[in-house]
Amino acid sequence: MVFEQSEVWHERAKHVIIGGVNSPSRSFKAVGGGSPITMKQAQGAYLYDVDGNRYIDYLAAYGPIIAGHAHPHIVEQVHAAMAAGSLLGTPTPWETLFAERLQTAIPELERIRFVNSGTEAMMSVIRVARAYTGRSKILKFAGCYHGHSDPVLVAAGSGPSSLGTPDSAGVPASIAHEVVTVPYNDVPSLEAAFATRPTEFACVLIEPVVGNFGIVTPEPGFLEAVRQLATKHGALLIYDEVITAFRFRFGAVKYNSVQPDLMALGKIIGGGLPIGAYGGKQAIMEQVSPLGPAYQAGTLAGNPASIRAGMACLDVLETPGTYEQLERHAQTLEAGIHASANEFGIPHTINRYGGALTLFFGDTPVRSYKDAVATDGNLFAAFFHAMLRRGICLAPSKFEAWFTTVAHTDEDIAQTLDAVRESMREVSQ
Ligand code: PLP
């Protein structure tokens, strides 16, 4: 495979777009550097780059493309939305119809507000929690990503109950001091954080099934303990379902019977167009302006193109058998990856839930961010490039997931597993 034109475009991009990418995760920094592939088109399960190479896509644009690329129904609805006026600056029937539909699927969403990204959804939901509780501190879990607003770009302090430190230049220490970060799946650390600050937390933020240090499910009893401790200490429980809502049927909120107070959504509910949403208990959401004192607004919020793309995406997902197929393909991938890794004696762990999986190089279970960090990044980088050269597009980081989409066929999965076997052979040498 030749990547000549990708390199040319990346060099050119670097002169105008900072780092040559519009989101750092698109760079190849986490897989040994080099030029990211410049894609110019996508259709169904495939991406096509500027050199004319075709890739089977498991990146799914970091999650939203669950229906596959350029799904005809989504394309048609977006065309119709654009033709009828792309932005009206007023309420529209579409946003109400979509909110009703989300509420039917996820009754916990008693009231909803649409925004433009997952970052905005999380930023807003934190404000609402602070407004409702009159408290300012936030409790969150190491390795969970909640977008790039200041209060969530905070790393853990020196101990489980200590205040955070900025995880990005430009985040003031004063903001980091409002945040405590504890390990995922670790109830004693959570208890210690609450014991140290029993009445200070406005909210607990969590990915109920993690997507951001690989796919990691909560241990039995963990979400229950989070819920119980939050309630006991008067903190709101916020589910960040930006990845998980509709990746899993209705979302991770259906993982067990634990119910959050508020939720943030994004990605899939925009069918590939910009969107975010937050919502939850009516009494809490009534904090939001114009009803309440917590201000949150958006010129582009609820734009008909994003809303109708999201509705069309849900239409596709409601086709009977869809989630079963997403999971069946992921199971086949999981089994095939295991077989090839074992054949070439490569220590590995696969975490899979529904139609999402992460392959870690290392043979210890991955239950927390620390576990994920300890896996072999160099081997992942070698495997990533070996797969890319065989026409398989994975996310360029050992912490990301492979997502199956409606567009993947049995033949795509079989071809992928051939590439996995060849790549495992290559990296084992
Ligand atoms: N929350 C989670 C769980 C995410 O995975 C992401 C993005 O990957 C975000 C929030 C931020 O969403 P966005 O990139 O749309 O701002």
Residues whose N, C-alpha, C, O or C-beta is under 5 A from the ligand:
A	BS01	PLP	S117 G118 T119 E120 Y145 H146 G147 D240 V242 I243 G266 I275
